[in-house]
């Protein structure tokens, strides 16, 4: 049985002071976090049980939640959101890993150049990016229609953002361009930190590039992959700015996402309680997805 | 000695407090109404105001129609609303007024200057509870516009009454056929339905085609399911299917106006006097503006009106509310400069303010005044209706199932 060694009084005092100092350093961030994250979350949960509009604030229990699951637009928004996540998250991760695998071996200058190129849409700002894409997808004078017609892919102009069959895919395409920047930078960094002695040893032992990647590099970049998966999933679930700036959820709710529908109910219809209820459901879904990803990544990591 | 010094210091500290008690600082939020988006124009108007009322300082914030409503909604919930807001009855009366967020302005209407406001206009500023929540400054009739050069190239001017600026539904259809056949512009007209911006244009287009009404005469019930309106929606859908018009769920009116101005489209469904003034430098060479009323089966249109004025938010500060009312009196009671800045017309008898000025063209829009319909935008659930309308058009153009989609729309708005 292990014996507990008593801590001398002086050391206890020092540790107490250290803890106080730690908490004091943490206090500004903690206050900010409580004030702007925890408190609004709590308010959101509370208001989700109320019929809260510009003129009413009456307790309705779970009624908002009942209405939600009978609301065909909410269901459509949920399906669209899941499609965005399921399509964009794997593509973002795979594309980022592929690009990072290629560029991290290059000379420093070239690596930096490509990192900048791919990171540019992230720092450009969604409004500027959206304006450019809107011009590309323009029904009448857009460059995409021009190119597709020149290549014989289409014979008449396609209203890319106005057609229910293409609008969501346009949104996903734009989302991909704005999502890959950060994962590429992270993967380049993670791949550069892989223990080269292990790679060399594997190479000496006759391992192929693929074997080296999956057996040596992949396990070492797994924490980065997990982080990228979780962040990309959350960002995809919270896709809002692109929808608001490009389609307002249309045509015919084809690009409606839960985030946009929350905004639509809260700000356009001033139905704050219902919007809050949807926010709670979205948070639960994101938490479930993230937990699954943590679980799978933990299993893979062995 | 020390006591005397302390007393003097206290008195000195109180001097600015006394001075401030007389000064009031108020905030004005203004939507983009004519040149009320232009800082220089508004500053000039405020300078005039401060020459008379130096004790009232007015801070201005300019809103736009994309995010303005969100800003106001946020401000209402955060209790940080401005003192004065400049917009129309659909927001001031039907939305924020009905929700009890605005102060009644009845006393302004009871004054001599208030009684000079046209009766119909004043009625549009009154809420269902009998209180006035807007004091009107200006008004106009929303119309549509055609590119005269495109119409001439397609020999389509024969389908319009160029003197009255009106046309029939049959003439409109024939004109679209001629325009589509000629191809002077890439598209004839765009029925935009990507959002609520400029939705008065698509509403007027639909209900005029067969002389319907958007609401009943009391403005208490939406009547989009009337036989005339269903026929209007069907006609619009058919014309889109035949390629005579383009339905675009990807754009709102602001973009449609750009497409008209740059010569992409031969007509625009969202237009008025101020838009012509504001866009005079944006017109392509092959575009000549010719404002038109909306087509109707009998050639007698009903046009949506725009009435803009000031409302006062109930912020619980009597001094600020009094200052806000003083500001409104100054701007609205016969201030020609304030009306001129809007590019629209006064809501009371006023001399011609446009002839001989750089906005001379605006005077010609008075031709549409006889077609001004009732101000139905104060109907119940108006904010819900506004979002439901463009969604209805999107669904109709996607499915073609007009009766069912109208039923869904009515279930949302009634």
Contacts between the chains, C-beta under 8 A, distances in Angstrom:
chain1	res1	chain2	res2	distance
A	54	B	73	7.8
A	54	B	76	6.6
A	54	B	96	7.9
A	54	B	99	4.3
A	54	B	101	7.2
A	55	B	99	4.9
A	55	B	100	6.5
A	137	B	250	7.9
A	139	B	246	7.8
A	139	B	248	6.3
A	139	B	250	6.4
A	139	B	251	7.9
A	140	B	186	5.6
A	140	B	187	6.7
A	140	B	259	6.7
A	140	B	264	5.1
A	141	B	264	6.9
A	159	B	248	6.3
A	159	B	249	7.8
A	159	B	250	5.9
A	160	B	250	7.8
A	161	B	250	4.0
A	162	B	194	7.4
A	162	B	247	7.9
A	162	B	248	5.2
A	162	B	249	4.5
A	162	B	250	3.5
A	162	B	251	7.6
A	164	B	398	5.8
A	167	B	250	7.7
A	246	B	250	7.7
A	247	B	194	6.9
A	247	B	249	7.8
A	247	B	250	6.7
A	248	B	194	6.0
A	248	B	195	4.6
A	250	B	193	7.6
A	250	B	194	6.1
A	250	B	195	8.0
A	250	B	249	4.8
A	250	B	250	7.7
A	250	B	390	7.7
A	250	B	391	7.2
A	250	B	394	5.1
A	251	B	194	7.9
A	251	B	249	3.4
A	251	B	250	7.2
A	251	B	394	4.8
A	251	B	397	7.7
A	251	B	398	6.2
A	252	B	249	7.2
A	252	B	391	7.7
A	252	B	394	4.7
A	252	B	395	5.2
A	252	B	398	4.3
A	252	B	399	7.6
A	253	B	391	7.7
A	264	B	387	7.2
A	266	B	73	8.0
A	267	B	69	7.2
A	267	B	70	4.8
A	267	B	73	5.3
A	267	B	74	7.8
A	268	B	69	7.5
A	268	B	383	6.9
A	268	B	387	5.1
A	269	B	383	6.7
A	269	B	384	6.0
A	269	B	387	6.7
A	270	B	73	6.2
A	270	B	383	6.9
A	272	B	77	7.4
